[in-house]
């Protein structure tokens, strides 16, 4: 009987290790710079810009980045950010999930592109930490940015659509649903699924039932030939 109970506990431990914890650092969402020459980009100083993204598993966001053109301005030092649920009118940014302000931790030169009237501009990827980390359930969200420095312009991303911005009236609207997205990325950990209490109960009862049947079978006296 003691061996049987030990086997049940061992099996339960295996299931616990399989389902609990996190899956390790990962790219949660990535919409890189499209790399194309652009006639128009979007200022982060006159209002907020946001990119829609969807996650299939609950995730802990620990760092992020955005890509920008520098039109003669100094590189940004800080960035203000928000995570908003896509529950506004027509799927626009709605309920605020989390917000904060972060220091830029690194700036990576990606190349140059023609801007406006054919003037080459440098393109950088600006990275920063999300402190404290933000935990999001599976679903669709917007990642919104504003940079407190003049003439920092967010670049286009490679995805089609999902870019939103705040117009002068203070309301969110999609910039160009058919084409435009903004180059941002999110990093962190995907949270592994943990069984509900009822699931654990059913598993334990099932193991116990199997064990009890094996115990009864082994405890019956063997029939002897006459």
FENTAWO-V617742 format. One record per run of one state. SS is the DSSP state (A for helix, B for strand, O for the rest). FROM is the first residue (numbers start at 1). TO is the last residue. Records with the same first field share a line. If there is no record, write none. Layout:
SS=FROM-TO ; FROM-TO
This chain:
O=1-1 ; 20-21 ; 32-32 ; 34-37 ; 39-41 ; 44-48 ; 56-58 ; 71-77 ; 86-88 ; 92-95 ; 116-118 ; 137-138 ; 147-151 ; 155-155 ; 158-162 ; 167-171 ; 175-181 ; 183-183 ; 192-196 ; 220-226
A=2-19 ; 89-91 ; 197-219
B=22-31 ; 33-33 ; 38-38 ; 42-43 ; 49-55 ; 59-70 ; 78-85 ; 96-115 ; 119-136 ; 139-146 ; 152-154 ; 156-157 ; 163-166 ; 172-174 ; 182-182 ; 184-191
